[in-house]
Amino acid sequence: MFDFIRTHQRLMQLVLLVLILPSFALIGISGYSNYVSGDEEIVKVGDGAITRQEFDQARREQLQRFQTSSGGAFDPSVLDNPDARRNLLESLIDRRVIIDQAQEQRFSVSDNVLRQTIASIPELQENGRFSPQRYSDVLASMGVSSRDFEQSQRGEMALQRVLAPIGDTATVPQPVLAGIAKALTAERTVRLRAFAADDYSNSISVSPEDIKAWYEGHKEQLRVPEYVVADYIVLDEAAALQSVPEISEQDMQTYYEQNKARYTMPSRVQLSHILIQVPPGASDAQREEARAKARDLAKQAKEQPATFAELARENSQDAGTAKDGGNLGWITRGAWPSQLEQTVFALDKGEVSDVVEGPEGYHIFLANNVQAERRETFEQAKGKIEAEIRRQLAAERFADMASKLTDLAYDNPESLEPAAQALGVEIRSASGIAADRLLPAAEVDGVAASQSEDAALLDDPRVRRALFSSQSYTDKHNSGVIEISPGTMIVARVKEVVPSHVQSLEDAEPFIREQIVAQRALEAARKEGEAALATLLQQEGTDVPEGFGTPLTISRINPQGVQKPILDAAFGARTVALPSYVGVEGGSGYIIVRVESAEEGQADDGLIASLGAQLSLAQGQAEERAVLRALRKAANVEVLPTAEEALTEDANEG
């Protein structure tokens, strides 16, 4: 059973989702509102309610699904915040409303439809057909009976009948579709003139008073979130290699004698050939004709080896090599059939072979170069031998070191020193590790984790999660051994907690100066760009003014790399009299757009069909949301004051 799970992990994840999600429906259909009596209600829905216990259970299941699908590298802070909790609660409300509607309307699914749906699940099929044996194996491996699985599917399908018909029947009128397609394919030919803010940066001066005023008015922008300074030990291949003792000369010599084949380069020959093919099923006469032609070519090549490449280009029937004069490159002994190797490895450099019969026909070979078997001496291979022995010993040492690290980190929870000394590794330290990210070096004291060689390790959600657990954060104890990859492990502990604070004026000065310069440079670029635009709007004629680039033909469906604000400006410009000019400000400066031509779009049938499908899907989803809002209103959904606590409680308490 466990072998099946290991070899079908993706399938197992799918089945878990199929089983977990419909659980809401099953409970609802069997009397969801009576599931828990006396539990704290947080949302009223019709005659029932969503309780705090149900919400907390949904949070745990949601977190478990994400962690399972991400292999444990999922960061819980993505879900453990008020916005994510509110979204989850809204989804529970929607589902409860749908459950109530399905019960009220007595939606059900026939046995035949249920069988067809289950049979259409690809993961339960073999060779495109439903497999009863695979179905049984999957359910058995999950410890689920067919009755429970089919009941969950039936409940889920019943719920789908509430909104699915609305979305499935939504369509976009043809005139609307044609108008949108026309707008997407309409074209403008434009030239751009950029006033880049960077060009004005050097002329901007910033006084100490400017910096202080900005600091006083933007302190919250300079707030640094709470972070920790952590000590940690990394166990990886480099650490294991460092623990390997010096390799003796005798050990290396013994290894060399036992592995001489690894330091031997077999003989090889650089070949060109001419192939005269024999077609499959050829008659004796055809074979003789091909052999005779090959013999004639071999005779010519032996007499004048220098003409071999020309003969190959003109006569060889190996299309892949003929154009290169028959060049086959280097052939190593042991790579070809024996009857061919006997011939080619008997050739001297520059020698042409007799005709040799091979699987495809008759060959004539030329040995362009020949290299005899070569074996590295012990002295020549010594460096490689030492490295190979060290890697092998390190691999053996790694498992032992990992076991010791686990024991020592656990037995000495308040210090990494015993583990570091026993394993011969250094204790490293890094600052600026926040719960959700690594902070920039400018915001932290000490060696910033974001600038460390271990930044990728320290930014792993599992490491940050361990450091902000009560074990490390509050008790200052070592984390457990965190396996980042099969060959990399880390143990960390919180050395210091730095509370959230506003950066001092001195620390923030470089950032503030950069912000002021950027803002003023952008203002200068806009001012000069607007002045240039005003001048252009007063000019007449079609000559291209100085400073504009090459023309670009753009459309909304093919913007040619033009950014959206510029694209919108180009299509918003007047086209009654061309050329016309329009200006637009962007984050990097000010752009003047010169519109030189405007063409109506021509949408092909393929685009219209694809666009119709996408817009109909979007329309269907919008109509489903509208119906769901109406159902919620009819169900008198009321979010109770007790819900706020569930949505805003401290993440560490959840």
Number of C-alpha atoms within 10 A of each C-alpha: 11 9 8 12 15 10 10 13 12 13 14 19 15 13 16 14 12 15 19 16 16 20 17 20 26 19 16 21 17 11 12 18 19 12 13 12 9 8 12 15 20 23 22 17 22 17 10 17 21 23 22 18 14 19 20 15 12 19 19 12 14 15 17 15 15 16 15 13 14 11 8 14 16 19 20 19 14 11 18 19 16 17 13 15 19 16 13 18 23 14 12 18 21 18 17 24 23 23 26 23 17 22 17 9 10 9 16 15 15 9 11 8 12 15 13 11 13 18 18 13 13 13 20 20 17 12 7 12 12 18 15 13 11 14 17 14 15 21 16 13 14 15 10 13 12 13 9 13 17 16 16 22 24 24 24 22 20 21 24 15 16 18 18 14 12 17 18 14 11 18 17 18 10 11 9 11 18 17 12 17 21 16 18 17 20 20 24 25 17 23 20 20 18 19 24 20 22 15 13 18 19 9 11 13 11 13 9 10 9 13 19 15 11 17 19 10 9 12 15 12 10 18 14 19 17 15 24 23 23 22 19 21 23 22 23 20 17 15 20 25 18 14 18 17 10 9 13 9 11 9 12 20 16 10 16 19 10 10 12 14 12 11 17 13 15 14 15 20 25 18 21 24 25 30 26 23 20 21 12 8 8 10 11 9 9 13 17 13 13 18 21 15 16 26 18 11 23 24 17 15 25 18 12 11 16 11 13 25 22 16 20 25 18 13 18 25 17 17 11 11 18 23 15 14 20 28 20 17 12 16 17 17 18 11 9 12 11 11 11 15 16 12 15 27 18 13 18 16 15 15 17 26 21 20 24 18 18 14 10 13 19 23 25 28 26 29 21 18 16 20 16 11 12 12 15 14 12 17 10 11 16 16 11 14 21 19 13 14 16 20 17 12 16 23 17 13 17 21 13 13 21 21 11 15 26 16 14 19 25 18 13 14 17 16 19 23 16 14 24 19 11 12 20 14 18 16 16 12 19 22 28 29 30 22 23 18 16 22 22 14 16 13 19 21 12 12 14 21 27 20 16 15 9 13 15 13 19 24 20 17 19 18 25 21 22 22 30 23 16 13 17 22 20 12 13 22 23 25 26 20 22 16 15 18 10 7 15 17 18 21 24 29 30 27 20 14 19 18 11 11 13 16 19 12 17 8 14 17 17 12 15 20 18 12 14 18 21 20 15 18 23 24 17 22 24 22 14 13 23 20 11 14 18 14 10 16 12 7 9 8 8 10 7 12 12 7 10 15 14 8 14 17 17 21 21 18 12 13 16 12 8 15 10 12 12 21 20 13 19 28 18 10 15 15 17 8 9 14 21 19 22 20 22 19 20 15 10 15 22 25 24 24 24 27 26 20 15 20 13 12 16 15 17 10 9 9 13 17 11 11 17 21 14 14 16 20 18 16 19 22 18 15 16 20 16 12 15 18 14 11 17 19 14 12 18 13 19 15 18 11 11 14 19 13 12 18 20 14 13 12 13 10 5 11
